[in-house]
Amino acid sequence: MVISHAWSVQVPKQKEKTMTQHKIIGIDLAKNIFFLVEINHKGKNLSRKKLQRSRLLNYVANQSPCIIAMEACSGAHYWAREFEKFGHEVLLYPPQHVKNQRRKQKNDYNDAEAIAELALYQRAHPVPHKSIEQQDIQSLIRMRRLCVTERTRLINQVRGLIAEYGIIIPKGKASFRQAIPEILEEVENQLSPILRELLSRKYGSSVEESTNARIRIASIGAEHGFKFNYFDDMKMVNTFDAHLLLDYAKSLGKQTELKMRLFTAFFSEQKDVSDREILKQELIFVGLDPEEGMRWLNDAEQRSAIRNAEKQWQQMGVSSVPTVVFNRESGVSGAHPAEGYKQILSELMAKADAE
């Protein structure tokens, strides 16, 4: 199941400005250098600051309770949790809304100003920020999805390699698991000793490892109140319609609630979330109009928008999660250590210099 996701928390209504909440701080997040723009309730700039990461928390801690607005990007949920400890109201906004709000040339200060103005004029719905527990569940689901994608890719690669020895394995992980032990035990096939040994090392305990991994994931999920109900016939399903409905829910400020329901339906309740009748039930569950949702699904413009987005990423080589894209032209899938990314960047820079 492939669904990008967030988490269901109640978004507090923006409080009325008081004398202790007379300003809004917009922060343009980064890894090490942060740009801050402070505005008052009339939109007037009060100050601009550039802070090192080591100084940001201390600076915010020394501010009177106010509204802090940030873009919902990498690290935003961590900072939101930290800033709320000091009594601030934290609002996170999707990147596309920040871009639409920016009226000046793009730079870090102008981005921070646009973020602050989003909070002031309330021109977009803020994104709910996640607790540690919600972050853990999200990480579990993403890691599982990555494992499933990598497993499928590896199975297909092995099937292709073995085919060169005259051995054909039917499609599907169940057929693969059944065939590998038989192939390794068959002494009369043309499998070379080298490949036989490699496959034996790789898949000798794959079923046991997979079972243990599922038990571990289910156990961690249970600790955080999320039930992973694995079953023998569990399989990946087409989530195109689910993606469309998530866009529909997003337009009404209920994307997070619907995402969590879809996760529960698939992982806990064994439901096929590619079935439109199931999707109708989940829309009703989160308080959305199922008929309006179905009209959204059948809207040619909405379907075309999703298709175009899929094509764009596929053309860039994106076929699994996570994928890091450089300059919107080179994609690297899977997780890599820092040295791995350093090597990739060096190769891309060398290629650019050669051109």
Secondary structure, DSSP 8 states (H G I E B T S, - for coil): ------------------GGG-EEEEEE--SSEEEEEEEETT--EEEEEEEEHHHHHHHHHTS-S-EEEEESSTTHHHHHHHHHTTT-EEEEE-HHHHHHH--S--SHHHHHHHHHHHHHHT-S--B----HHHHHHHHHHHHHHHHHHHHHHHHHHHHHHHHTTT----SSHHHHHHHHHHHHH-SSS---HHHHHHHHHHHTTHHHHHHHHHHHHHHHHHHTT------TT------HHHHHHHHHHHHTT-HHHHHHHHHIIIIIT---TT-HHHHHHHHHHTT--HHHHHHHHT-HHHHHHHHHHHHHHHHTT--SSSEEEETTTEEEES---HHHHHHHHHHHHHHHHH-
